[in-house]
């Protein structure tokens, strides 16, 4: 790779977006991007703990979890520490700003007022989601709006890592970026 050239990797933007939006990331879960394969991996604390314990028996876990424990072992024992990059969630402030910006774009003033009220006080994320249930069209518009915002967040994050994500999801999150 020449200087300034970004490494191209195939990334499922749907899973990357989901990992970035996961506010539980960190203490209980670890989500990482495999820069070799472009895969987004999600490990529970239980899987990481089992991977660290050599005595963990396959009979102790269901088959699907055994596979994740083996992958967690590979992650923990990878000699190339730059291969896996921890995926940090989008900040609650940025997510709140996206909801506020969307609310600003709503033309129905009554519904816009409902959305604004949902964003103030306790549990704004839950209340915003609940408020969207009252208008199916606006709910669909919100998902498209949020996906577009998350495309920018993901692109910026990958750029900061000198990576270019080429999306390959069947129903792309960022359709204008599908080129792989």
NORMO-V12769 format. One line per field, one symbol per residue. ss: DSSP state (a for helix, b for strand, c for the rest). burial: 1 if it has 24 or more other C-alpha atoms within 12 Angstrom, else 0. A space follows every 50 residues. Layout:
ss->???
burial->???
This chain:
ss->ccccccbbbbbcaaaaaaaaacccbcccbbbbbbcccccbbbbbaaaaaa aacccccaaaccaaaaaaaaaaaaaaaccccccbbbcccccaaaaaaaaa aaaaacccaaaaaaaaaacccccaaaaaaaaacccaaaaaaaaaaaaaaa aaaaaaaaaaccbbbbbcccccccaaaccc
burial->00000000111111111111110010001111111001111111001101 10000000000000000111110011000000011111110000110111 01100100001101110110000110011011000001100100111111 111110110010111111100111000000
